[in-house]
Amino acid sequence: MESQRLKKVNSVLQQDLGELLDAFARDHFRGTLVSVSEVRVAPDLSYAKVFVSVFPTDRQGAVMKQVGDATGHLRHQLGQRIRNQMRVVPDLDFRLDTTLDERDKVDQALKGKGENPIK
């Protein structure tokens, strides 16, 4: 069960990383929307999984590679933003969030337009 403290930290990191990634996308990928859909911080606050959504989906690979290469820079910028709230900035692990794609596949299958996932 997630504590109130972890929920608050997740929320703060999601907000700040969302703003940082939005600026990053504007600088590097014109016409691409990059958002943070979820952040999961370890109980000791040393590690955070950051789930990122990218639209349009054909740019996901390029965006995730650039974000992966800029992880150190993004972590530093995050540290500048949260230095009064957290003593240690967690290590960031950026992952592509595919839940929307999966949901679309299920919706299409239910409407009879896509491939049936149950065969």
N, C-alpha and C positions, 0 to 999 in steps of 0.2 A: 504494500500500500504506500502510495506516495504521500509524503508529509506536506504540510502547508508551506514549509520553507522551500522544499523542492519545487512545488507548484509555482511559487513566486519567482524563484530563480529561472525556471523554464520560461515563464512569461516575459521576464525582463530580457533574457537572452534572445527570445524569439522576436521581440519588438526591435531590439537594437540590431541584431543580425539581419533582420528584414530590411531595415533602412540602409545598412551597409551594402547588402547585396543588390538592392535597388539602384544605388549610386554606381556600384561596380558594373551592373548590366548597362546602365546608360552610357558609361564611359567605353565599354568594350563591345557591346552587342546592341546596336541600334535596333529598335523594333522588337525587342525580346523582353518578356515579362519574367522576372525571377522573383520568387517569393519563398519564404520560410513557412512551411506548413506545420512543422512540429519540432520541438527541441526536447531531448531527454538527457538530463544531467545525472551523472552517477551520484550516489548518496554522499560520497566524500568530496564532491564538486571538482574532481580532478579531470573529468572527461565528459564531453557532451556530443551526442549524436545529433546532427542537424539535418533534418529532412527538407529537401529543396524541390520545389515544383518549377518547371520551365515550360513556357509557352512562347512560341510554337514548339511542338514536340520534336520537330526535325533538327532543332539546334541543341537538344539535350546533351549529346556527347561533347560537343565543343565547349558548351558552357561549363559542364562539370569538370572538364579538364582544366580550363582556366581557373575555376574556383579552387580546384585542388592545388594548382600551382601557386595560387595566391593565399593559401591557408595561413601562412605565417604573418603576412601583411594584414589580413582580415582579423586575426587574433590580436595583433598589436593595436589595431584601430578599436576593436572591442574593448580591450584593456583600458584605452584612453577614456572610453565612454563610461565604463562601470567601475573605475578606480575608487570612487567614493562609496560604492555599494558592496564590492567584493574584494577580498584581499588577494585571491589567486584567480587568474583567468584560466578556465578549463581548456584542455586540449580539444580541438575541434575536429570532428570527423563528419565531413559533408557527404550525404547520401542522397541519391535521387529518389524522390517520392513518387511511386508508381500507382498509388491507390486510386487516383482519378482515372488513369488508363484502365485499370482493372474494373472499376465501376462502370465505365463506358462499355467495355466488352460484355459485361453481364447484362447491362441494359439492352444492348443490341441483340444479344442472344434471346432475351426474354421477348423482345419485339419480333423475333423471327428473322431479323436482318443479318445477323452474324452467324458465326460458326457455333454450333451447339456444344457447350463445354461438357455436357453429360452424354457420353456415348458408350 
